Amino acid sequence: MAVKLRLVRMGKKKQPTYRVVATDSRRARSGAYLEIVGTYQPRGLSEANADTVITIDNDKAVHWLRHGAQPTERVAKLLRASGAMEAFEASKAAQ
C-alpha cells in the first residue's frame, strides 16, 4: 500500500482549515485516512490574529516518513516549517 501525507479540507466555506493525514494514495481527497498527523490553518485563528497556524506532531510525521510515506508538495513545506523534515533527515543519517 502506498501511503501519502496530504491535506484534507475541513472548516466552513471561505474559512478553510486542513488536517495533515496519512492515507492510502488511492483514496479520495476527503476519504478515509490512517492517522491525523497535524493541522494547518492558512487564515489564522481570527481576523485579529490572521497569522498562519501550523500544528504538526513531529513524532507521528517522522514515523510515517520512516515507513515510506510520501508527502505532497504543500505538506513537505509544512513539515519543513515545523521541523519534522529535519528530524527525519537526522534520524535517517543516524542509521
C-alpha positions in Angstrom: 0.0 0.0 0.0 1.4 3.4 -1.0 1.0 5.9 1.9 0.9 9.6 1.3 0.9 12.5 3.8 -1.6 15.0 2.4 -4.2 17.6 3.3 -7.9 17.1 4.0 -10.0 20.2 3.8 -12.2 21.0 6.8 -13.9 24.1 8.0 -16.6 26.5 6.7 -17.0 28.0 3.3 -14.3 30.6 2.6 -12.7 29.7 6.0 -10.6 26.6 5.3 -8.7 24.6 7.8 -6.8 21.5 6.8 -5.8 18.3 8.5 -2.5 16.7 7.6 -3.2 13.0 7.4 -1.5 9.7 6.5 -3.7 8.0 3.9 -3.6 5.4 1.1 -2.7 7.2 -2.1 -5.6 5.6 -3.9 -8.3 7.1 -1.7 -10.3 10.2 -2.4 -9.1 13.6 -1.0 -11.6 13.6 1.8 -11.8 9.8 2.1 -10.8 7.5 4.9 -7.4 8.1 6.4 -5.0 6.1 8.6 -4.0 8.8 11.1 -4.1 12.5 11.7 -0.6 14.0 11.8 -1.5 17.6 12.4 -3.5 20.7 11.3 -2.9 23.7 9.1 -4.9 26.9 9.3 -3.8 29.2 6.5 -6.0 32.1 7.6 -5.2 32.1 11.3 -7.4 31.8 14.3 -9.3 35.1 13.8 -9.3 38.3 11.9 -7.4 40.0 14.7 -4.7 37.3 14.6 -4.5 36.5 10.9 -1.2 34.6 11.1 -0.9 31.1 9.7 -1.1 28.3 12.3 0.7 25.0 11.7 0.4 22.3 14.3 2.3 19.1 13.4 3.0 16.1 15.7 6.7 15.6 14.6 6.9 12.2 16.1 4.0 10.9 14.1 5.3 12.6 10.9 8.8 11.1 11.3 7.2 7.7 12.0 5.3 7.8 8.7 8.2 9.2 6.7 10.5 6.4 8.1 7.9 3.8 6.9 7.9 5.2 3.4 5.1 7.7 3.3 5.5 10.3 0.5 4.4 13.9 1.4 2.7 16.1 -1.2 4.5 19.4 -2.1 2.4 21.5 0.3 2.8 19.0 3.2 6.5 18.9 2.6 6.7 22.6 3.0 4.6 22.4 6.2 6.9 19.6 7.6 9.9 21.8 6.9 8.3 24.7 8.7 7.5 22.6 11.7 10.9 20.9 11.9 9.7 17.4 11.2 11.8 17.1 8.0 15.0 18.0 9.8 14.2 15.4 12.5 13.5 12.8 9.8 16.8 13.6 8.0 18.7 13.4 11.3 17.2 10.0 12.1 18.0 8.8 8.7 21.6 9.9 8.9 21.9 8.3 12.4 21.2 4.8 10.9 
